[in-house]
Amino acid sequence: ASAVATVGTYAVTATNPTPGGGTSAGATFTVTTPAPTIASFTPTSGPASTATVTTTVTVTGTYFTGATAVTLNGVAITASRW
């Protein structure tokens, strides 16, 4: 499993022992990063933001590694920690 734990393209071959064996032609196996999944966020509501009022929202889930943006109702928000 650790051989395919990193995103990338890998050659896959099959080998049979001699006599009469050999190695097959290679085929390609590509490991991709799954899309992020939101499991939950808190709080689920809060006051409207103003210059003096902000609400911290904690988002939990999986596959956030490498996430580049978070939006709320289509508006990009500033993340304090990924």
MODELLER restraints for C-alpha pairs under 7 A, 6 or more apart:
rsr = mdl.restraints
at = mdl.atoms
rsr.add(forms.Gaussian(group=physical.xy_distance, feature=features.Distance(at['CA:4:A'], at['CA:31:A']), mean=6.59, stdev=0.5))
rsr.add(forms.Gaussian(group=physical.xy_distance, feature=features.Distance(at['CA:6:A'], at['CA:31:A']), mean=6.99, stdev=0.5))
rsr.add(forms.Gaussian(group=physical.xy_distance, feature=features.Distance(at['CA:7:A'], at['CA:31:A']), mean=4.87, stdev=0.5))
rsr.add(forms.Gaussian(group=physical.xy_distance, feature=features.Distance(at['CA:7:A'], at['CA:32:A']), mean=5.28, stdev=0.5))
rsr.add(forms.Gaussian(group=physical.xy_distance, feature=features.Distance(at['CA:7:A'], at['CA:33:A']), mean=6.43, stdev=0.5))
rsr.add(forms.Gaussian(group=physical.xy_distance, feature=features.Distance(at['CA:8:A'], at['CA:30:A']), mean=5.84, stdev=0.5))
rsr.add(forms.Gaussian(group=physical.xy_distance, feature=features.Distance(at['CA:8:A'], at['CA:31:A']), mean=5.30, stdev=0.5))
rsr.add(forms.Gaussian(group=physical.xy_distance, feature=features.Distance(at['CA:8:A'], at['CA:32:A']), mean=6.86, stdev=0.5))
rsr.add(forms.Gaussian(group=physical.xy_distance, feature=features.Distance(at['CA:9:A'], at['CA:28:A']), mean=6.67, stdev=0.5))
rsr.add(forms.Gaussian(group=physical.xy_distance, feature=features.Distance(at['CA:9:A'], at['CA:29:A']), mean=5.80, stdev=0.5))
rsr.add(forms.Gaussian(group=physical.xy_distance, feature=features.Distance(at['CA:9:A'], at['CA:30:A']), mean=4.39, stdev=0.5))
rsr.add(forms.Gaussian(group=physical.xy_distance, feature=features.Distance(at['CA:9:A'], at['CA:31:A']), mean=6.29, stdev=0.5))
rsr.add(forms.Gaussian(group=physical.xy_distance, feature=features.Distance(at['CA:10:A'], at['CA:28:A']), mean=5.73, stdev=0.5))
rsr.add(forms.Gaussian(group=physical.xy_distance, feature=features.Distance(at['CA:10:A'], at['CA:29:A']), mean=5.14, stdev=0.5))
rsr.add(forms.Gaussian(group=physical.xy_distance, feature=features.Distance(at['CA:10:A'], at['CA:30:A']), mean=6.16, stdev=0.5))
rsr.add(forms.Gaussian(group=physical.xy_distance, feature=features.Distance(at['CA:11:A'], at['CA:26:A']), mean=5.72, stdev=0.5))
rsr.add(forms.Gaussian(group=physical.xy_distance, feature=features.Distance(at['CA:11:A'], at['CA:27:A']), mean=5.63, stdev=0.5))
rsr.add(forms.Gaussian(group=physical.xy_distance, feature=features.Distance(at['CA:11:A'], at['CA:28:A']), mean=4.89, stdev=0.5))
rsr.add(forms.Gaussian(group=physical.xy_distance, feature=features.Distance(at['CA:11:A'], at['CA:29:A']), mean=6.27, stdev=0.5))
rsr.add(forms.Gaussian(group=physical.xy_distance, feature=features.Distance(at['CA:12:A'], at['CA:26:A']), mean=5.37, stdev=0.5))
rsr.add(forms.Gaussian(group=physical.xy_distance, feature=features.Distance(at['CA:12:A'], at['CA:27:A']), mean=5.12, stdev=0.5))
rsr.add(forms.Gaussian(group=physical.xy_distance, feature=features.Distance(at['CA:12:A'], at['CA:28:A']), mean=6.00, stdev=0.5))
rsr.add(forms.Gaussian(group=physical.xy_distance, feature=features.Distance(at['CA:12:A'], at['CA:29:A']), mean=6.64, stdev=0.5))
rsr.add(forms.Gaussian(group=physical.xy_distance, feature=features.Distance(at['CA:13:A'], at['CA:23:A']), mean=6.62, stdev=0.5))
rsr.add(forms.Gaussian(group=physical.xy_distance, feature=features.Distance(at['CA:13:A'], at['CA:24:A']), mean=5.53, stdev=0.5))
rsr.add(forms.Gaussian(group=physical.xy_distance, feature=features.Distance(at['CA:13:A'], at['CA:25:A']), mean=6.33, stdev=0.5))
rsr.add(forms.Gaussian(group=physical.xy_distance, feature=features.Distance(at['CA:13:A'], at['CA:26:A']), mean=4.94, stdev=0.5))
rsr.add(forms.Gaussian(group=physical.xy_distance, feature=features.Distance(at['CA:13:A'], at['CA:27:A']), mean=6.60, stdev=0.5))
rsr.add(forms.Gaussian(group=physical.xy_distance, feature=features.Distance(at['CA:14:A'], at['CA:23:A']), mean=5.71, stdev=0.5))
rsr.add(forms.Gaussian(group=physical.xy_distance, feature=features.Distance(at['CA:14:A'], at['CA:24:A']), mean=5.37, stdev=0.5))
rsr.add(forms.Gaussian(group=physical.xy_distance, feature=features.Distance(at['CA:15:A'], at['CA:22:A']), mean=5.56, stdev=0.5))
rsr.add(forms.Gaussian(group=physical.xy_distance, feature=features.Distance(at['CA:15:A'], at['CA:23:A']), mean=4.31, stdev=0.5))
rsr.add(forms.Gaussian(group=physical.xy_distance, feature=features.Distance(at['CA:15:A'], at['CA:24:A']), mean=6.34, stdev=0.5))
rsr.add(forms.Gaussian(group=physical.xy_distance, feature=features.Distance(at['CA:16:A'], at['CA:22:A']), mean=5.39, stdev=0.5))
rsr.add(forms.Gaussian(group=physical.xy_distance, feature=features.Distance(at['CA:16:A'], at['CA:23:A']), mean=6.58, stdev=0.5))
rsr.add(forms.Gaussian(group=physical.xy_distance, feature=features.Distance(at['CA:34:A'], at['CA:63:A']), mean=6.50, stdev=0.5))
rsr.add(forms.Gaussian(group=physical.xy_distance, feature=features.Distance(at['CA:35:A'], at['CA:63:A']), mean=6.55, stdev=0.5))
rsr.add(forms.Gaussian(group=physical.xy_distance, feature=features.Distance(at['CA:36:A'], at['CA:62:A']), mean=5.81, stdev=0.5))
rsr.add(forms.Gaussian(group=physical.xy_distance, feature=features.Distance(at['CA:36:A'], at['CA:63:A']), mean=4.59, stdev=0.5))
rsr.add(forms.Gaussian(group=physical.xy_distance, feature=features.Distance(at['CA:36:A'], at['CA:64:A']), mean=5.39, stdev=0.5))
rsr.add(forms.Gaussian(group=physical.xy_distance, feature=features.Distance(at['CA:37:A'], at['CA:61:A']), mean=5.44, stdev=0.5))
rsr.add(forms.Gaussian(group=physical.xy_distance, feature=features.Distance(at['CA:37:A'], at['CA:62:A']), mean=5.29, stdev=0.5))
rsr.add(forms.Gaussian(group=physical.xy_distance, feature=features.Distance(at['CA:37:A'], at['CA:63:A']), mean=6.54, stdev=0.5))
rsr.add(forms.Gaussian(group=physical.xy_distance, feature=features.Distance(at['CA:38:A'], at['CA:59:A']), mean=6.89, stdev=0.5))
rsr.add(forms.Gaussian(group=physical.xy_distance, feature=features.Distance(at['CA:38:A'], at['CA:60:A']), mean=5.98, stdev=0.5))
rsr.add(forms.Gaussian(group=physical.xy_distance, feature=features.Distance(at['CA:38:A'], at['CA:61:A']), mean=4.44, stdev=0.5))
rsr.add(forms.Gaussian(group=physical.xy_distance, feature=features.Distance(at['CA:38:A'], at['CA:62:A']), mean=6.77, stdev=0.5))
rsr.add(forms.Gaussian(group=physical.xy_distance, feature=features.Distance(at['CA:39:A'], at['CA:60:A']), mean=5.67, stdev=0.5))
rsr.add(forms.Gaussian(group=physical.xy_distance, feature=features.Distance(at['CA:39:A'], at['CA:61:A']), mean=4.50, stdev=0.5))
rsr.add(forms.Gaussian(group=physical.xy_distance, feature=features.Distance(at['CA:40:A'], at['CA:59:A']), mean=6.03, stdev=0.5))
rsr.add(forms.Gaussian(group=physical.xy_distance, feature=features.Distance(at['CA:40:A'], at['CA:60:A']), mean=5.41, stdev=0.5))
rsr.add(forms.Gaussian(group=physical.xy_distance, feature=features.Distance(at['CA:40:A'], at['CA:61:A']), mean=6.70, stdev=0.5))
rsr.add(forms.Gaussian(group=physical.xy_distance, feature=features.Distance(at['CA:41:A'], at['CA:57:A']), mean=6.68, stdev=0.5))
rsr.add(forms.Gaussian(group=physical.xy_distance, feature=features.Distance(at['CA:41:A'], at['CA:58:A']), mean=5.37, stdev=0.5))
rsr.add(forms.Gaussian(group=physical.xy_distance, feature=features.Distance(at['CA:41:A'], at['CA:59:A']), mean=4.32, stdev=0.5))
rsr.add(forms.Gaussian(group=physical.xy_distance, feature=features.Distance(at['CA:41:A'], at['CA:60:A']), mean=6.06, stdev=0.5))
rsr.add(forms.Gaussian(group=physical.xy_distance, feature=features.Distance(at['CA:42:A'], at['CA:57:A']), mean=5.60, stdev=0.5))
rsr.add(forms.Gaussian(group=physical.xy_distance, feature=features.Distance(at['CA:42:A'], at['CA:58:A']), mean=5.34, stdev=0.5))
rsr.add(forms.Gaussian(group=physical.xy_distance, feature=features.Distance(at['CA:42:A'], at['CA:59:A']), mean=6.79, stdev=0.5))
rsr.add(forms.Gaussian(group=physical.xy_distance, feature=features.Distance(at['CA:43:A'], at['CA:57:A']), mean=6.07, stdev=0.5))
rsr.add(forms.Gaussian(group=physical.xy_distance, feature=features.Distance(at['CA:46:A'], at['CA:55:A']), mean=6.53, stdev=0.5))
rsr.add(forms.Gaussian(group=physical.xy_distance, feature=features.Distance(at['CA:49:A'], at['CA:55:A']), mean=6.93, stdev=0.5))
rsr.add(forms.Gaussian(group=physical.xy_distance, feature=features.Distance(at['CA:69:A'], at['CA:76:A']), mean=6.90, stdev=0.5))
rsr.add(forms.Gaussian(group=physical.xy_distance, feature=features.Distance(at['CA:70:A'], at['CA:76:A']), mean=5.86, stdev=0.5))
rsr.add(forms.Gaussian(group=physical.xy_distance, feature=features.Distance(at['CA:70:A'], at['CA:77:A']), mean=5.90, stdev=0.5))
rsr.add(forms.Gaussian(group=physical.xy_distance, feature=features.Distance(at['CA:71:A'], at['CA:77:A']), mean=5.55, stdev=0.5))
